[in-house]
Amino acid sequence: MNSLLVFYFSCILFPILISPSIANTTTATTSSLRQPKSLILPVTKVLHFPRNQYVTVIKQRTPLVPIKLAVDLGLENSWVLCDHSYVSSTYKPQHCGSPECSLASKYRTNEDCRDCFAGGTLNTPGCNNNTCIGDVENDVGNILGAGELFRDVASVESADGRVVYVPNLLFGCGDTMMMEGLASGVKGIAALGRTKLALPSQFAAAFGLEKKFTVCLSSSTTSNGVVLLGKNDGSKSLAYTPTIFEPSFGKRNGKYYVDLNSIKINDKVVPFPRKYLSFGYPLKYRGGTTLNTIYPYTAMFELIHSAFVNSFVEAMPKDVPRVADVSPFKACFNSTYIAKTPVGPAVPRVDFVMKNGVVWRMLGTNTMVEVDKDVMCLAFVDYGEYSEGSAIVIGGHQLEDNLVQFDIANNRVGFSNSLLSKQTSCSMFAAKYINA
């Protein structure tokens, strides 16, 4: 972080700890109060066609209002819907020339400042003169827009049960067109990318947290998972692999790329050229392997997916009948012939082998999805369904009931493999913090 931005955060984004009953009236200095070591964002799995979403809640504005946001692991900056329902006495549009302005405009060079658009109501959220315009992205609906950059009050809970309050958390303004594809009640995106404007870096700067966060997604729609920002004592048991940067964007790209070396099914390597996993191959894809909760299932470049499906079908027990495909899946089976185990259906195991030798093992609960009473399908799809631009995007279903830590400071990601194999789950892990 450059010195100007450090100064800005230290002077303006200083944290205040408060009780919920006096959230709008009390201020205090951090020196008189114990700093939190970690913050919690409860995460709920929401079933929504065509993409399931993982939704968190942040209280924002004055007076505070709970705002539902879809969690996006790779997004650079968060945004919320700024329409007539956005009412806050502490809304602060960011003017041109602020350090954040250039950081929030990844794709533009000359349009990061503007006056209110024609037809807007001047001096209201989303419509102010001489304000910075940042990128507003919705990868659920594949929409890239632009919106006014602003700061406002926000509060979340710390892992020890206190409410923490940030008077100037940075967001972008989205319009109604940006809402396409989002689940009912969701009013924007919570960005968890590895950029200075994403929530992990903003909260780390505000509270002096370790620059890391841990994701544990529940497979249940009735029990919460959690995003734990800052320190997590369980991280010592994780296996780590380095995160790398996509060459053409470098550190301006918020996505978490890992260097995947090969994929194995029941210890047998899936046969496809290693170059398919490289950046820049083929030309219409940026390539590489990344992780993102916006994708409900792991999506693969079509030639990788085809080889993967063929290898998985070959490894399945011969007495398990294959049935008609159910879109978007390409390998479905009669589930009455598949035994059940504590870690899901008894099917071939899938190993993602990283370049440093670390193996991310996926068992039945993460590799299969039940689509009908007696039908179960391989929960990996080809890029006919998605257009992220990576060779492989490890999606939400494969992340569920895995403890996954994104260590931004040390450029690495750690994972536990399935918690179910340890007789626990992400809902149990989350309950330790959410009910603190």
Residue pairs with C-beta under 8 A, 6 or more apart in sequence:
1 9
1 196
1 201
1 205
2 99
4 99
5 99
5 100
5 196
6 205
8 98
8 99
9 202
9 205
9 206
10 205
12 151
12 168
13 166
13 167
13 168
13 169
13 202
13 205
13 206
14 30
14 167
14 206
15 30
15 35
15 164
15 165
15 166
15 206
15 207
16 26
16 27
16 28
16 30
16 164
16 165
16 166
16 167
17 28
17 30
17 33
17 36
17 162
17 163
17 164
17 165
18 26
18 28
18 155
18 163
18 164
18 165
19 26
19 163
20 163
23 63
23 64
23 155
23 163
23 165
24 62
24 63
24 64
35 207
35 208
36 158
36 159
36 160
36 162
36 164
36 207
36 209
36 230
37 158
37 159
37 160
37 209
37 210
37 230
37 231
38 158
38 159
38 209
38 228
38 229
38 230
38 231
38 232
39 156
39 157
39 158
39 159
39 164
39 203
39 207
39 209
39 228
39 229
39 230
40 156
40 157
40 158
40 159
40 226
40 227
40 228
40 229
40 433
40 434
41 56
41 57
41 58
41 71
41 156
41 190
41 226
41 227
41 228
41 229
42 56
42 57
42 224
42 225
42 226
42 430
42 434
43 54
43 55
43 56
43 71
43 215
43 217
43 218
43 224
43 225
43 226
43 227
43 430
44 54
44 55
44 56
44 218
44 221
44 224
44 225
45 52
45 53
45 54
45 55
45 217
45 218
45 219
45 220
45 221
45 225
45 396
45 400
46 52
46 53
46 54
46 55
46 183
46 186
46 221
47 221
48 182
48 183
48 184
50 181
51 140
51 181
51 294
51 295
51 296
52 296
52 396
53 70
53 71
53 140
53 182
53 183
53 186
53 293
53 294
53 296
54 70
54 71
54 217
54 225
54 293
54 396
55 68
55 69
55 70
55 71
55 183
55 186
56 68
56 69
56 71
56 190
56 227
57 66
57 67
57 68
57 69
58 66
58 67
58 69
58 154
58 155
58 156
58 190
59 65
59 66
59 67
59 154
59 155
59 156
60 67
60 80
60 88
60 152
60 153
60 154
60 155
60 169
60 171
61 86
61 87
61 88
61 90
61 91
61 152
61 153
62 88
62 89
62 90
62 152
62 153
64 153
64 155
67 80
67 187
67 188
68 185
68 186
68 187
69 78
69 80
69 186
69 187
69 188
69 189
69 190
70 140
70 182
70 183
70 186
70 188
70 189
70 190
70 294
71 189
71 190
71 192
71 227
71 293
72 139
72 189
72 190
72 191
72 192
72 193
72 292
72 293
72 294
73 192
73 193
73 215
73 255
73 256
73 291
73 292
73 293
73 294
73 406
74 139
74 192
74 193
74 253
74 254
74 255
74 256
74 290
74 291
74 292
74 294
75 137
75 139
75 189
75 191
75 192
75 193
75 198
75 254
76 104
76 106
76 135
76 137
76 191
76 193
76 195
76 197
76 198
76 252
76 253
76 254
77 103
77 104
77 134
77 135
77 170
77 171
77 172
77 191
77 195
77 197
77 198
78 170
78 171
78 172
78 188
78 189
78 190
78 191
78 197
78 198
78 199
79 136
79 137
79 147
79 171
79 172
79 173
79 174
79 178
79 188
79 189
79 191
80 86
80 171
80 172
80 173
80 174
80 187
80 188
81 174
81 175
81 176
81 178
81 179
81 187
81 188
82 125
82 126
82 147
82 148
82 150
82 173
82 174
82 175
83 126
83 175
83 176
86 125
86 126
87 125
88 125
88 152
88 153
90 152
90 153
90 167
91 125
91 150
91 152
92 150
92 151
92 152
92 168
93 128
93 131
93 132
93 148
93 149
93 150
94 100
94 101
94 131
94 132
94 148
94 149
94 150
94 151
94 170
95 130
95 131
95 132
96 112
96 113
96 130
96 131
96 132
97 113
98 132
98 149
100 132
100 134
100 149
100 170
100 197
101 112
101 113
101 132
101 134
101 149
102 112
103 195
103 196
103 197
104 112
104 132
104 134
104 135
104 149
104 172
104 197
105 111
105 112
105 132
105 133
105 134
105 135
106 135
106 249
106 252
107 135
107 144
108 133
108 135
108 146
111 133
111 146
112 132
112 133
112 134
113 130
113 131
113 132
113 133
114 131
114 133
115 129
115 130
116 122
116 127
116 128
116 129
117 127
120 126
120 127
121 127
122 128
122 129
125 148
125 150
125 173
126 147
126 148
126 173
126 175
127 148
128 148
131 148
131 149
131 150
132 148
132 149
133 146
133 147
133 148
133 149
134 146
134 147
134 148
134 149
134 172
134 197
135 144
135 145
135 146
135 172
136 144
136 145
136 146
136 147
136 172
136 173
136 174
136 178
137 143
137 144
137 145
137 189
138 144
138 145
138 174
138 178
138 179
138 180
138 181
138 182
138 189
139 292
139 294
139 388
140 180
140 181
140 182
140 294
141 178
141 179
141 180
141 181
141 182
142 181
142 387
143 177
143 178
143 180
143 181
145 174
145 175
145 177
145 178
147 172
147 173
147 174
147 175
147 178
148 172
148 173
149 170
149 171
149 172
149 173
150 170
150 171
150 172
150 173
151 168
151 169
151 170
151 171
152 168
152 169
152 171
153 165
153 166
153 167
153 168
153 169
154 165
154 166
154 169
155 163
155 164
155 165
155 166
156 163
156 164
156 203
157 163
157 164
158 164
159 228
159 230
159 433
159 436
160 436
161 436
164 207
166 202
166 203
166 206
169 202
169 206
170 197
170 202
171 188
174 188
179 186
179 187
190 199
191 197
191 198
191 199
191 254
192 198
192 199
192 200
192 213
192 215
192 227
192 406
193 254
193 255
193 256
194 200
194 201
194 243
194 251
194 254
194 255
194 256
194 406
194 408
195 201
195 251
195 252
195 254
196 202
198 254
199 229
200 211
200 212
200 213
200 229
200 406
200 408
201 211
201 408
203 209
203 229
203 230
204 210
204 211
204 229
204 230
207 230
209 229
209 230
209 231
210 230
210 231
210 409
211 407
211 408
211 409
212 230
212 231
212 232
212 235
212 405
212 406
212 407
212 408
212 409
212 410
213 227
213 228
213 229
213 230
213 405
213 406
213 408
214 227
214 228
214 232
214 234
214 235
214 403
214 404
214 405
214 406
215 225
215 226
215 227
215 228
215 293
215 399
215 403
215 404
215 405
215 406
216 225
216 226
216 227
216 228
216 401
216 402
216 403
216 404
216 419
216 426
216 429
216 430
217 225
217 293
217 396
217 399
217 400
217 401
217 402
217 426
218 224
218 225
218 400
218 401
218 425
218 426
218 427
218 430
219 365
219 400
219 401
219 425
219 426
220 427
223 427
223 430
223 431
224 427
224 430
224 431
224 434
225 400
225 426
225 427
225 429
225 430
226 426
226 429
226 430
226 433
226 434
228 433
232 405
234 403
234 416
234 429
235 405
235 407
235 414
237 416
238 403
238 405
238 414
238 415
238 416
239 358
239 359
239 360
239 414
239 415
239 416
239 417
240 358
240 407
240 412
240 413
240 414
241 258
241 259
241 354
241 355
241 356
241 358
241 412
241 413
241 414
242 258
242 259
242 356
242 411
242 412
243 256
243 257
243 258
243 406
243 411
243 412
243 413
244 257
244 258
244 259
244 288
244 411
245 251
245 253
245 257
246 253
246 255
246 257
246 279
246 286
246 287
246 288
247 279
247 280
248 279
248 286
255 290
255 292
255 390
256 290
256 291
256 406
256 413
257 288
257 289
257 290
257 390
258 289
258 290
258 291
258 354
258 413
259 289
259 354
259 355
259 356
260 277
260 289
260 352
260 353
260 354
260 355
260 392
261 274
261 277
261 353
261 354
261 355
262 269
262 270
262 274
262 353
263 269
263 270
263 304
263 308
263 350
263 351
263 352
263 353
264 270
264 350
264 351
264 353
265 308
265 311
265 312
265 315
265 348
265 349
265 350
265 351
266 315
266 348
266 349
267 351
268 311
268 315
270 304
270 307
270 308
270 311
271 307
271 311
272 303
272 304
272 307
272 308
275 281
276 301
276 303
276 304
276 391
277 287
277 288
277 289
277 304
277 391
277 392
278 287
278 288
278 391
279 286
279 287
279 288
280 286
280 287
281 287
281 391
282 301
285 301
285 383
285 389
285 390
285 391
286 389
286 390
287 389
287 390
287 391
288 390
288 391
288 392
289 352
289 390
289 391
289 392
289 393
289 394
290 388
290 390
290 392
290 393
290 394
291 393
291 394
291 399
291 404
291 413
292 388
292 393
292 394
292 395
293 395
293 396
293 399
294 396
295 386
295 388
295 393
295 395
295 396
296 395
296 396
296 397
297 328
297 369
297 379
297 380
297 381
297 395
297 396
297 397
297 398
298 379
298 380
298 381
298 392
298 393
298 394
298 395
298 397
298 398
299 380
299 381
299 382
299 383
299 385
299 386
299 388
299 392
299 393
299 395
300 308
300 380
300 381
300 382
300 383
300 391
300 392
301 382
301 383
301 391
301 392
302 382
302 383
302 384
304 391
304 392
305 330
305 380
305 381
305 382
305 383
306 382
308 380
309 330
309 331
309 378
309 380
312 331
312 348
312 350
312 378
313 322
313 331
315 348
316 322
316 333
316 347
316 348
317 337
319 337
320 333
320 334
320 337
320 338
321 333
321 334
321 337
322 331
322 332
322 333
322 334
323 332
323 333
323 334
323 375
324 332
325 331
325 332
325 377
326 332
326 371
326 372
326 375
326 377
328 381
328 382
328 384
328 385
329 369
329 371
329 377
329 378
329 379
329 380
329 381
330 378
330 381
330 382
331 377
331 378
332 371
332 375
332 376
332 377
332 378
333 375
333 376
333 377
334 374
334 375
335 345
335 370
335 374
335 375
335 376
336 374
338 345
338 346
338 347
338 376
339 345
339 346
340 346
341 364
342 420
342 421
342 423
343 363
343 364
343 365
343 418
343 420
343 421
344 363
344 364
344 365
344 366
344 367
344 368
344 420
345 364
345 365
345 368
345 376
346 364
347 364
347 367
347 368
348 367
349 361
349 362
349 363
349 367
350 361
350 362
350 367
351 359
351 360
351 361
351 362
352 359
352 360
352 362
352 394
353 359
354 360
360 415
360 417
361 417
361 418
362 398
362 418
363 418
363 420
363 421
365 400
365 401
365 418
365 420
366 379
366 397
366 398
366 400
366 401
366 402
366 418
367 378
367 379
367 380
367 398
368 376
368 377
368 378
368 379
369 376
369 377
369 379
369 397
370 376
371 377
379 397
379 398
386 393
400 426
401 418
401 419
401 420
401 425
401 426
402 415
402 416
402 417
402 418
402 419
402 426
403 415
403 416
403 419
403 426
403 429
404 413
404 414
404 415
404 416
405 413
405 414
405 415
406 413
407 413
407 414
416 422
419 425
419 426
419 428
419 429
